[in-house]
């Protein structure tokens, strides 16, 4: 079997100008970065569009991830290629990969097999430098805070209550908690600090949720960074940080245009993780895709309980989006793992294990329906899947009112996803198919913070209730005192379980979600709810994927 890198080597790119032309991007709005990729100016949103039919937005999500893999991005790419083969007007809107997983345990995030986004190596490594711009803007603000302390501290910032952390786009557990300013008086003010991964930076969230440059500026201005000795909040605007941060982020605000293996246009922009951030690509990229094509296919990270919930409750609420439906990706292998099978035994037929794992799929189908949206279950098929196993999944989906389709896009590209594409079209937006009912968020912004957390925990995770630590209760009082209680919530939770315990597979029941802290992200416009032992700076595994990556004869090898 060929590796993704070997398949990618077969790819013959079309000039990015041709891809832009298929979307109707004006030449003045195309900002090339070489032959294979480009940025598209936000000015394109203000130009007339050739789209005359109703625009359809489809979210691709998945069941709870397992080490067996579900292939959400690969399915999104394959589905987009199938739309192209069916002569449908389509554009994908995806997130940018982070170097952390790429060098760590998860690998790249550009799809796989014959359903990849190209050029795969550039997308997975640096693309057009957006992550670097976000990292630099974040750390500029951090350095301005410490510089203010050094030169007299006119704002009376309490060094013990600085909440703005530095970031980097790599996994490094050693930097989670550090001491800054050691080495004597001229080295700065000693204080505790630390690093998060860039994907969890509030700057990343602000860029992804901003509607335009003016909105981004306003978000940076209102970003909470510290408290003074009297306990009053201090925002980025007081440090005169916004202008320089905007300069660093100017180009990064423009979405990146690339193509799939088969030439389907893709806008790749923004890359927050759904377990520790809101997990969606940028609003401007999604709106640009919808402006330029009749069908927009987008994804949200990890399982439906994480990225998709935030897509609906944060992104759609912020942007005024109302999707037409959800494609929920599942695999027989993952269902077997949720049914108790070991990863080494997944290739062996076991209908009973599939049956035992179905409750996880059932819960996610129910969760989609809570938002009032129709769902198509996409079975990402592997060679080891048996007809008996597939029939079990199909029958259960039909019982739950969910459409079902198999797809072999990994091995066949768009051709292998034709059945899935036709099912999506007939379910969500074909001729004569009415638009689905309006979006029903899980909570109202006027609900108390605890009630918002409780509603998500019960509806998405199946929890009995939530339990706040003393530290979280203290955070809650601060939030109420500052008037931020009406913000939406962004729950940071283990991605490998519906619960906050990563070891619990399947469909856990009768459990509480433990909330240890609630962090104000006033610039992003949400409250980050930290549950369980979730960390916003991942660590590397015992054998990082970075060990296998190299450059041979000028070509990058070893990248999954």
C-alpha positions as semicolon CSV with decimal commas, in nm:
position;residue;x (nm);y (nm);z (nm)
1;X;0,000;0,000;0,000
2;X;0,134;0,343;-0,094
3;X;0,196;0,602;0,175
4;X;0,036;0,945;0,165
5;X;0,371;1,096;0,070
6;X;0,412;0,849;-0,219
7;X;0,061;0,927;-0,342
8;X;0,125;1,299;-0,307
9;X;0,429;1,256;-0,534
10;X;0,192;1,149;-0,814
11;X;0,010;1,481;-0,794
12;X;0,036;1,721;-1,087
13;X;-0,082;2,061;-0,961
14;X;-0,293;2,292;-1,167
15;X;-0,171;2,652;-1,152
16;X;-0,338;2,822;-0,858
17;X;-0,460;3,087;-1,101
18;X;-0,674;2,820;-1,271
19;X;-0,819;2,708;-0,937
20;X;-0,901;3,070;-0,853
21;X;-1,061;3,112;-1,194
22;X;-1,299;2,819;-1,138
23;X;-1,425;3,003;-0,829
24;X;-1,450;3,336;-1,004
25;X;-1,183;3,504;-0,790
26;X;-1,090;3,839;-0,946
27;X;-0,723;3,859;-1,045
28;X;-0,676;4,167;-0,828
29;X;-0,781;3,964;-0,523
30;X;-0,537;3,678;-0,581
31;X;-0,209;3,707;-0,387
32;X;0,018;3,422;-0,513
33;X;0,269;3,243;-0,288
34;X;0,446;3,056;-0,566
35;X;0,273;2,846;-0,832
36;X;0,072;2,611;-0,610
37;X;-0,093;2,832;-0,349
38;X;-0,212;3,185;-0,289
39;X;-0,397;3,408;-0,050
40;X;-0,731;3,561;-0,141
41;X;-0,788;3,919;-0,033
42;X;-1,085;3,990;0,192
43;X;-1,187;4,239;-0,075
44;X;-1,323;3,939;-0,271
45;X;-1,616;3,926;-0,029
46;X;-1,729;4,264;-0,156
47;X;-1,732;4,173;-0,525
48;X;-2,033;4,034;-0,713
49;X;-2,060;3,655;-0,715
50;X;-2,159;3,424;-1,001
51;X;-2,356;3,203;-0,759
52;X;-2,727;3,235;-0,829
53;X;-2,870;2,930;-0,650
54;X;-2,925;2,891;-0,277
55;X;-2,590;2,852;-0,105
56;X;-2,557;2,539;0,107
57;X;-2,326;2,493;0,407
58;X;-2,245;2,139;0,527
59;X;-2,050;2,056;0,842
60;X;-1,839;1,739;0,851
61;X;-1,786;1,599;1,201
62;X;-1,721;1,254;1,349
63;X;-1,782;1,011;1,630
64;X;-1,547;1,016;1,929
65;X;-1,191;0,971;1,798
66;X;-0,990;0,657;1,868
67;X;-0,633;0,558;1,780
68;X;-0,787;0,363;1,491
69;X;-0,872;0,693;1,321
70;X;-1,195;0,815;1,166
71;X;-1,068;1,021;0,869
72;X;-1,279;1,335;0,905
73;X;-1,054;1,559;0,694
74;X;-0,998;1,283;0,439
75;X;-1,375;1,237;0,411
76;X;-1,427;1,611;0,366
77;X;-1,171;1,618;0,084
78;X;-1,307;1,304;-0,084
79;X;-1,662;1,437;-0,061
80;X;-1,552;1,764;-0,218
81;X;-1,385;1,577;-0,504
82;X;-1,702;1,376;-0,560
83;X;-1,901;1,700;-0,581
84;X;-1,658;1,819;-0,848
85;X;-1,701;1,494;-1,043
86;X;-2,078;1,548;-1,026
87;X;-2,025;1,896;-1,178
88;X;-2,145;2,069;-0,862
89;X;-2,014;2,413;-0,764
90;X;-1,815;2,343;-0,446
91;X;-1,544;2,489;-0,223
92;X;-1,394;2,340;0,091
93;X;-1,316;2,549;0,401
94;X;-1,064;2,372;0,627
95;X;-0,832;2,449;0,917
96;X;-0,455;2,485;0,889
97;X;-0,247;2,206;1,045
98;X;-0,033;2,276;1,352
99;X;0,330;2,168;1,379
100;X;0,255;2,024;1,723
101;X;0,059;1,716;1,608
102;X;0,259;1,697;1,284
103;X;0,582;1,648;1,481
104;X;0,415;1,468;1,770
105;X;0,162;1,188;1,766
106;X;-0,127;1,270;1,530
107;X;0,057;1,352;1,210
108;X;-0,041;1,598;0,939
109;X;-0,391;1,724;0,874
110;X;-0,418;1,745;0,496
111;X;-0,625;1,431;0,437
112;X;-0,488;1,101;0,315
113;X;-0,464;0,854;0,029
114;X;-0,621;0,993;-0,288
115;X;-0,818;1,251;-0,090
116;X;-0,546;1,496;0,010
117;X;-0,513;1,873;0,005
118;X;-0,209;1,978;-0,193
119;X;0,076;2,068;-0,167
120;X;0,064;1,840;0,137
121;X;0,413;1,912;0,273
122;X;0,381;2,291;0,259
123;X;0,033;2,286;0,411
124;X;0,149;2,067;0,701
125;X;0,465;2,264;0,773
126;X;0,444;2,640;0,716
127;X;0,195;2,719;0,438
128;X;0,202;3,099;0,409
129;X;0,323;3,169;0,763
130;X;-0,012;3,234;0,935
131;X;0,080;3,036;1,246
132;X;0,407;3,226;1,274
133;X;0,225;3,558;1,249
134;X;-0,021;3,455;1,520
135;X;0,263;3,330;1,742
136;X;0,455;3,656;1,695
137;X;0,152;3,875;1,765
138;X;0,071;3,678;2,080
139;X;0,429;3,695;2,209
140;X;0,467;4,063;2,121
141;X;0,182;4,137;2,361
142;X;0,351;3,921;2,626
143;X;0,681;4,103;2,583
144;X;0,509;4,444;2,600
145;X;0,356;4,344;2,934
146;X;0,695;4,248;3,079
147;X;0,855;4,557;2,930
148;X;0,591;4,771;3,100
149;X;0,678;4,609;3,433
150;X;1,048;4,680;3,379
151;X;1,005;5,049;3,298
152;X;0,816;5,164;3,604
153;X;0,482;4,981;3,577
154;X;0,267;5,291;3,533
155;X;-0,047;5,076;3,508
156;X;0,036;4,910;3,843
157;X;0,010;4,562;3,689
158;X;0,023;4,292;3,958
159;X;0,292;4,045;3,833
160;X;0,108;3,768;4,018
161;X;-0,209;3,830;3,819
162;X;-0,088;3,844;3,460
163;X;-0,314;3,608;3,264
164;X;-0,160;3,648;2,918
165;X;0,070;3,356;2,834
166;X;0,326;3,302;2,562
167;X;0,274;3,046;2,285
168;X;0,469;2,837;2,036
169;X;0,359;2,603;1,758
170;X;0,523;2,288;1,893
171;X;0,451;2,041;2,170
172;X;0,673;2,107;2,473
173;X;0,554;2,000;2,819
174;X;0,862;2,158;2,981
175;X;0,731;2,506;2,899
176;X;0,383;2,468;3,048
177;X;0,488;2,642;3,368
178;X;0,808;2,847;3,392
179;X;0,970;3,133;3,586
180;X;1,051;3,447;3,386
181;X;1,292;3,733;3,451
182;X;1,568;3,548;3,639
183;X;1,927;3,669;3,624
184;X;1,926;4,003;3,804
185;X;1,762;4,345;3,785
186;X;1,833;4,416;3,417
187;X;1,672;4,087;3,307
188;X;1,322;4,195;3,405
189;X;1,077;4,124;3,684
190;X;1,081;3,765;3,812
191;X;0,737;3,607;3,790
192;X;0,562;3,283;3,704
193;X;0,446;3,231;3,347
194;X;0,417;2,962;3,083
195;X;0,344;2,860;2,726
196;X;0,038;2,728;2,546
197;X;0,044;2,586;2,195
198;X;-0,032;2,844;1,925
199;X;-0,358;2,669;1,832
200;X;-0,487;2,755;2,181
201;X;-0,383;3,122;2,161
202;X;-0,659;3,375;2,201
203;X;-0,505;3,553;1,902
204;X;-0,582;3,243;1,694
205;X;-0,942;3,251;1,816
206;X;-0,973;3,624;1,747
207;X;-0,844;3,586;1,391
208;X;-1,080;3,294;1,326
209;X;-1,387;3,470;1,468
210;X;-1,324;3,821;1,333
211;X;-1,552;3,936;1,051
212;X;-1,297;4,184;0,912
213;X;-0,989;4,386;1,007
214;X;-1,187;4,641;1,208
215;X;-1,349;4,362;1,409
216;X;-1,006;4,206;1,469
217;X;-0,877;4,540;1,598
218;X;-1,170;4,577;1,836
219;X;-1,118;4,223;1,966
220;X;-0,748;4,283;2,036
221;X;-0,827;4,609;2,214
222;X;-1,069;4,440;2,455
223;X;-0,846;4,143;2,534
224;X;-0,797;4,093;2,909
225;X;-0,425;4,052;2,989
226;X;-0,382;4,120;3,361
227;X;-0,513;4,284;3,679
228;X;-0,365;4,573;3,874
229;X;-0,286;4,570;4,245
230;X;-0,639;4,692;4,321
231;X;-0,791;4,403;4,124
232;X;-0,903;4,611;3,827
233;X;-0,882;4,451;3,480
234;X;-0,618;4,565;3,229
235;X;-0,680;4,521;2,857
236;X;-0,440;4,511;2,562
237;X;-0,550;4,858;2,450
238;X;-0,388;5,009;2,763
239;X;-0,048;4,872;2,655
240;X;-0,064;5,031;2,306
241;X;-0,018;4,682;2,162
242;X;-0,296;4,670;1,905
243;X;-0,136;4,855;1,613
244;X;0,177;4,642;1,597
245;X;-0,025;4,322;1,644
246;X;-0,249;4,425;1,355
247;X;0,059;4,481;1,139
248;X;0,181;4,128;1,215
249;X;-0,163;3,982;1,141
250;X;-0,249;4,185;0,829
251;X;-0,157;3,920;0,572
252;X;-0,258;3,631;0,796
253;X;-0,616;3,758;0,794
254;X;-0,648;3,667;0,423
255;X;-0,757;3,303;0,360
256;X;-0,522;3,062;0,179
257;X;-0,631;2,902;-0,149
258;X;-0,505;2,553;-0,240
259;X;-0,649;2,248;-0,419
260;X;-0,727;1,883;-0,361
261;X;-0,559;1,593;-0,539
262;X;-0,827;1,624;-0,808
263;X;-0,826;2,003;-0,835
264;X;-1,121;2,093;-0,612
265;X;-1,068;2,441;-0,459
266;X;-0,994;2,460;-0,086
267;X;-0,967;2,759;0,147
268;X;-0,736;2,667;0,436
269;X;-0,736;2,924;0,715
270;X;-0,699;2,924;1,093
271;X;-0,620;2,624;1,307
272;X;-0,756;2,615;1,663
273;X;-0,780;2,271;1,830
274;X;-1,131;2,164;1,932
275;X;-1,020;1,999;2,257
276;X;-0,855;2,317;2,393
277;X;-1,005;2,592;2,173
278;X;-1,309;2,634;1,947
279;X;-1,180;2,406;1,672
280;X;-1,312;2,573;1,355
281;X;-1,158;2,740;1,053
282;X;-1,204;3,116;1,013
283;X;-1,538;3,285;0,961
284;X;-1,397;3,487;0,670
285;X;-1,284;3,169;0,489
286;X;-1,622;3,002;0,538
287;X;-1,808;3,310;0,418
288;X;-1,572;3,348;0,123
289;X;-1,631;2,985;0,021
290;X;-2,007;3,041;0,048
291;X;-1,974;3,359;-0,158
292;X;-1,786;3,183;-0,438
293;X;-1,958;2,840;-0,456
294;X;-2,302;2,684;-0,420
295;X;-2,180;2,415;-0,181
296;X;-1,941;2,484;0,108
297;X;-1,802;2,184;0,295
298;X;-1,632;2,260;0,624
299;X;-1,519;2,063;0,927
300;X;-1,477;2,107;1,301
301;X;-1,215;1,928;1,507
302;X;-1,236;1,596;1,693
303;X;-1,582;1,447;1,767
304;X;-1,920;1,618;1,741
305;X;-1,923;1,681;2,116
306;X;-1,622;1,913;2,083
307;X;-1,565;2,090;1,752
308;X;-1,918;2,066;1,614
309;X;-2,083;2,189;1,935
310;X;-1,853;2,494;1,927
311;X;-1,916;2,537;1,556
312;X;-2,288;2,572;1,626
313;X;-2,284;2,751;1,962
314;X;-1,987;2,985;1,903
315;X;-1,901;3,019;1,533
316;X;-2,251;3,008;1,386
317;X;-2,384;3,235;1,659
318;X;-2,101;3,484;1,600
319;X;-2,121;3,478;1,219
320;X;-2,494;3,435;1,173
321;X;-2,447;3,103;0,990
322;X;-2,722;2,840;0,961
323;X;-2,587;2,511;0,816
324;X;-2,800;2,282;0,602
325;X;-2,685;1,956;0,760
326;X;-2,412;1,746;0,916
327;X;-2,205;1,460;0,777
328;X;-2,102;1,237;1,068
329;X;-1,796;1,024;0,990
330;X;-1,759;0,678;1,144
331;X;-1,548;0,369;1,081
332;X;-1,605;0,005;1,163
333;X;-1,261;0,000;1,328
334;X;-1,345;0,288;1,563
335;X;-1,681;0,133;1,653
336;X;-1,501;-0,189;1,744
337;X;-1,269;0,003;1,975
338;X;-1,569;0,171;2,140
339;X;-1,709;-0,180;2,173
340;X;-1,406;-0,296;2,371
341;X;-1,172;-0,438;2,105
342;X;-0,797;-0,385;2,123
343;X;-0,635;-0,190;1,839
344;X;-0,429;-0,495;1,735
345;X;-0,749;-0,696;1,672
346;X;-0,946;-0,445;1,465
347;X;-0,881;-0,615;1,129
348;X;-1,057;-0,931;1,253
349;X;-1,431;-0,950;1,175
350;X;-1,638;-0,902;1,489
351;X;-2,002;-0,802;1,442
352;X;-2,063;-0,821;1,818
353;X;-1,793;-0,560;1,885
354;X;-1,946;-0,330;1,623
355;X;-2,285;-0,371;1,790
356;X;-2,129;-0,295;2,129
357;X;-1,970;0,022;1,994
358;X;-2,287;0,162;1,835
359;X;-2,397;0,361;2,145
360;X;-2,118;0,612;2,074
361;X;-2,250;0,669;1,721
362;X;-2,606;0,680;1,853
363;X;-2,516;0,955;2,100
364;X;-2,360;1,171;1,830
365;X;-2,660;1,127;1,599
366;X;-2,885;1,236;1,885
367;X;-2,655;1,535;1,945
368;X;-2,683;1,650;1,582
369;X;-3,060;1,627;1,605
370;X;-3,062;1,845;1,920
371;X;-2,947;2,134;1,700
372;X;-3,239;2,069;1,465
373;X;-3,024;1,957;1,172
374;X;-3,046;1,648;0,946
375;X;-2,752;1,408;0,949
376;X;-2,585;1,174;0,701
377;X;-2,361;0,906;0,852
378;X;-2,057;0,854;0,628
379;X;-1,897;0,516;0,679
380;X;-1,529;0,560;0,588
381;X;-1,478;0,209;0,454
382;X;-1,166;-0,004;0,494
383;X;-1,073;-0,330;0,322
384;X;-1,120;-0,529;0,645
385;X;-1,484;-0,421;0,688
386;X;-1,737;-0,701;0,628
387;X;-2,084;-0,669;0,479
388;X;-2,234;-0,802;0,803
389;X;-2,060;-0,530;1,007
390;X;-2,167;-0,256;0,766
391;X;-2,527;-0,381;0,763
392;X;-2,542;-0,346;1,142
393;X;-2,443;0,021;1,122
394;X;-2,675;0,094;0,829
395;X;-2,974;-0,059;1,007
396;X;-2,914;0,137;1,327
397;X;-2,882;0,466;1,137
398;X;-3,213;0,402;0,961
399;X;-3,378;0,332;1,298
400;X;-3,251;0,667;1,428
401;X;-3,365;0,866;1,125
402;X;-3,016;0,926;0,988
403;X;-2,923;0,879;0,623
404;X;-2,631;0,643;0,557
405;X;-2,368;0,606;0,286
406;X;-2,044;0,414;0,243
407;X;-1,737;0,586;0,104
408;X;-1,396;0,468;-0,018
409;X;-1,245;0,809;-0,088
410;X;-0,908;0,718;0,065
411;X;-0,843;0,450;-0,197
412;X;-1,043;0,588;-0,490
413;X;-1,056;0,964;-0,440
414;X;-1,373;1,141;-0,550
415;X;-1,496;0,834;-0,739
416;X;-1,516;0,644;-0,411
417;X;-1,734;0,914;-0,251
418;X;-1,998;0,948;-0,524
419;X;-2,260;0,758;-0,323
420;X;-2,192;0,980;-0,023
421;X;-2,211;1,298;-0,233
422;X;-2,544;1,198;-0,387
423;X;-2,682;1,120;-0,041
424;X;-2,568;1,459;0,091
425;X;-2,722;1,641;-0,206
426;X;-3,055;1,461;-0,177
427;X;-3,062;1,509;0,202
428;X;-2,949;1,869;0,235
429;X;-3,003;2,072;-0,078
430;X;-3,097;1,901;-0,398
431;X;-3,369;2,033;-0,627
432;X;-3,693;2,058;-0,434
433;X;-3,529;1,983;-0,098
434;X;-3,629;2,258;0,148
435;X;-3,372;2,408;0,381
436;X;-3,356;2,246;0,723
437;X;-3,519;2,411;1,022
438;X;-3,332;2,701;1,176
439;X;-3,040;2,635;1,409
440;X;-3,129;2,567;1,773
441;X;-2,834;2,655;2,002
442;X;-2,797;2,447;2,316
443;X;-2,817;2,746;2,548
444;X;-2,911;3,112;2,563
445;X;-2,643;3,372;2,624
446;X;-2,854;3,502;2,913
447;X;-2,824;3,168;3,095
448;X;-2,586;3,162;3,390
449;X;-2,236;3,035;3,315
450;X;-2,292;2,720;3,520
451;X;-2,622;2,654;3,343
452;X;-2,452;2,688;3,003
453;X;-2,187;2,435;3,105
454;X;-2,452;2,203;3,246
455;X;-2,665;2,219;2,930
456;X;-2,369;2,131;2,706
457;X;-2,247;1,856;2,941
458;X;-2,588;1,692;2,955
459;X;-2,683;1,735;2,589
460;X;-2,347;1,658;2,425
461;X;-2,165;1,432;2,671
462;X;-2,457;1,261;2,845
463;X;-2,333;1,377;3,186
464;X;-2,547;1,372;3,499
465;X;-2,418;1,711;3,613
466;X;-2,110;1,932;3,647
467;X;-1,894;1,993;3,954
468;X;-1,686;2,309;4,001
469;X;-1,366;2,322;4,203
470;X;-1,306;2,607;4,449
471;X;-1,076;2,765;4,190
472;X;-1,352;2,753;3,928
473;X;-1,601;2,907;4,171
474;X;-1,352;3,189;4,233
475;X;-1,316;3,238;3,856
476;X;-1,693;3,252;3,827
477;X;-1,718;3,536;4,080
478;X;-1,455;3,732;3,884
479;X;-1,644;3,674;3,559
480;X;-1,967;3,798;3,713
481;X;-1,797;4,103;3,866
482;X;-1,650;4,203;3,527
483;X;-1,977;4,153;3,340
484;X;-1,867;3,866;3,116
485;X;-2,136;3,616;3,220
486;X;-2,325;3,655;2,891
487;X;-2,042;3,520;2,676
488;X;-2,070;3,177;2,510
489;X;-1,860;2,895;2,655
490;X;-1,575;2,700;2,498
491;X;-1,525;2,376;2,689
492;X;-1,174;2,228;2,688
493;X;-1,214;1,851;2,733
494;X;-1,047;1,520;2,658
495;X;-1,120;1,438;2,291
496;X;-1,100;1,059;2,329
497;X;-1,412;1,027;2,543
498;X;-1,758;1,177;2,572
499;X;-1,669;1,229;2,937
500;X;-1,380;1,428;3,085
501;X;-1,199;1,097;3,155
502;X;-1,000;1,004;2,840
503;X;-1,002;0,635;2,932
504;X;-1,382;0,595;2,902
505;X;-1,483;0,479;2,554
506;X;-1,826;0,408;2,412
507;X;-2,112;0,600;2,571
508;X;-2,034;0,671;2,938
509;X;-2,332;0,728;3,164
510;X;-2,404;0,864;3,511
511;X;-2,090;1,077;3,545
512;X;-2,006;1,434;3,644
513;X;-1,787;1,668;3,444
514;X;-1,527;1,830;3,669
515;X;-1,460;2,200;3,599
516;X;-1,128;2,314;3,742
517;X;-1,101;2,667;3,597
518;X;-1,291;2,916;3,379
519;X;-1,073;3,154;3,176
520;X;-1,192;3,484;3,030
521;X;-1,112;3,526;2,660
522;X;-1,275;3,867;2,618
523;X;-1,111;3,931;2,280
524;X;-1,226;3,601;2,133
525;X;-1,561;3,658;2,296
526;X;-1,600;3,338;2,497
527;X;-1,518;3,175;2,829
528;X;-1,277;2,879;2,821
529;X;-1,398;2,607;3,060
530;X;-1,113;2,375;3,159
531;X;-1,230;2,026;3,257
532;X;-1,052;1,719;3,392
533;X;-0,676;1,719;3,335
534;X;-0,681;1,884;2,991
535;X;-0,363;2,079;2,905
536;X;-0,335;2,369;2,659
537;X;0,026;2,276;2,581
538;X;0,056;1,913;2,465
539;X;0,366;1,701;2,520
540;X;0,554;1,482;2,275
541;X;0,507;1,103;2,283
542;X;0,790;0,860;2,362
543;X;0,863;0,823;1,990
544;X;0,764;1,152;1,817
545;X;0,677;1,150;1,449
546;X;0,954;1,406;1,410
547;X;1,206;1,118;1,429
548;X;1,091;0,994;1,086
549;X;1,085;1,327;0,900
550;X;1,381;1,421;0,680
551;X;1,481;1,583;0,354
552;X;1,614;1,346;0,085
553;X;1,726;1,482;-0,251
554;X;1,546;1,804;-0,174
555;X;1,213;1,634;-0,095
556;X;1,051;1,603;0,248
557;X;0,996;1,240;0,349
558;X;0,850;1,062;0,650
559;X;0,552;1,292;0,699
560;X;0,230;1,105;0,768
